[in-house]
Amino acid sequence: MGMRGNFIRIGEKTIQEIQQGVLSVWDLLYDENKKIDTDNVLNIDKAWHAIHFILTGRQWGSTDDEPLSKIIGSESPVNDKDMGYGPAMLITDKEIHDINNALKIISQDWFRAKFSISDMQKNEIYPIMNDEDEDEFFDYVYSYFKEVIIFFEKAENANQYILFFIS
């Protein structure tokens, strides 16, 4: 199964309901009466840790005020409910705007230049294996990264917030 990275785009009212305990993140995913549109959900499988490492040069769990470090690993839990590997982290509309500005300068060439299987192995980046094919793993990670860019653009255009969690 493994650790999978998940994003959900939601409005401010929904954030408040989650923070007040009226609604859970699980309700948004599985309760037929409260479930959100699948277009507002993005699962990036096991690529989350590699994406974070490529963007920041650091392990997951180490963040700073740089916008790119907040894509995966914001330090703002929406509440204290464990989603599998901690609570869902809230990315605000202002942070989304800053992240989108930072993402605009990232090209495939930039991403590829930062991509190193050996660096990821040294830093124990999940889910790198010793026999990983670098080109195949790059394609896997970069395809999810492109989806993240689109997801964040949609969130900003719709004035939404984003929750990120690992399940």
Backbone hydrogen bonds, N-H to C=O, Kabsch-Sander energy under -0.5 kcal/mol:
donor,donor_aa,acceptor,acceptor_aa,energy
4,R,2,G,-0.6
5,G,45,D,-2.6
6,N,165,F,-2.5
7,F,42,L,-3.0
8,I,163,L,-2.0
9,R,40,N,-2.9
10,I,8,I,-0.5
10,I,161,Y,-2.2
15,I,11,G,-1.9
16,Q,12,E,-2.4
17,E,13,K,-2.1
18,I,14,T,-2.2
19,Q,15,I,-2.7
20,Q,16,Q,-2.1
21,G,18,I,-1.0
22,V,17,E,-1.9
23,L,17,E,-1.5
28,L,24,S,-1.3
29,L,25,V,-1.1
30,Y,26,W,-2.7
31,D,26,W,-0.5
31,D,27,D,-1.5
32,E,30,Y,-0.7
34,K,31,D,-1.4
35,K,31,D,-2.3
36,I,28,L,-2.2
40,N,37,D,-2.1
41,V,38,T,-1.6
42,L,7,F,-2.6
44,I,5,G,-2.8
44,I,42,L,-0.5
47,A,44,I,-2.0
48,W,45,D,-0.5
51,I,47,A,-2.5
52,H,48,W,-2.3
53,F,49,H,-2.5
54,I,50,A,-2.8
55,L,51,I,-2.3
56,T,52,H,-2.1
57,G,53,F,-3.2
62,S,59,Q,-1.4
63,T,61,G,-0.7
69,S,66,E,-1.1
70,K,66,E,-0.5
70,K,67,P,-1.6
71,I,68,L,-0.8
72,I,68,L,-0.5
73,G,71,I,-0.5
74,S,70,K,-0.6
78,V,88,A,-2.7
79,N,88,A,-0.5
83,M,86,G,-3.0
85,Y,86,G,-0.6
85,Y,166,I,-1.2
88,A,81,K,-0.5
89,M,164,F,-3.6
90,L,76,S,-3.8
91,I,162,I,-3.2
92,T,90,L,-0.6
96,I,92,T,-2.6
97,H,93,D,-2.1
98,D,94,K,-2.4
99,I,95,E,-2.9
100,N,96,I,-2.8
101,N,97,H,-2.0
102,A,98,D,-2.0
103,L,99,I,-2.6
104,K,100,N,-1.2
105,I,102,A,-1.0
106,I,103,L,-1.6
107,S,105,I,-0.7
111,F,107,S,-2.5
112,R,108,Q,-2.7
113,A,109,D,-2.3
114,K,110,W,-1.5
115,F,111,F,-0.8
115,F,112,R,-0.5
116,S,114,K,-0.5
120,M,116,S,-2.3
121,Q,117,I,-2.7
122,K,118,S,-2.5
123,N,119,D,-1.8
124,E,121,Q,-1.4
125,I,120,M,-2.8
128,I,125,I,-1.9
132,E,129,M,-1.6
134,E,132,E,-0.6
137,F,133,D,-2.7
138,F,134,E,-2.5
139,D,135,D,-2.3
140,Y,136,E,-2.1
141,V,137,F,-2.7
142,Y,138,F,-3.3
143,S,139,D,-2.0
144,Y,140,Y,-1.3
145,F,141,V,-2.3
146,K,142,Y,-2.3
147,E,143,S,-1.2
148,V,144,Y,-2.1
149,I,145,F,-2.2
150,I,146,K,-1.9
151,F,147,E,-2.5
152,F,148,V,-2.6
153,E,149,I,-2.1
154,K,150,I,-2.4
155,A,151,F,-2.0
156,E,152,F,-2.3
157,N,153,E,-2.6
158,A,154,K,-1.7
159,N,156,E,-1.4
160,Q,155,A,-3.0
161,Y,10,I,-3.6
162,I,91,I,-2.3
163,L,8,I,-2.5
164,F,89,M,-2.3
165,F,6,N,-2.1
167,S,4,R,-2.4
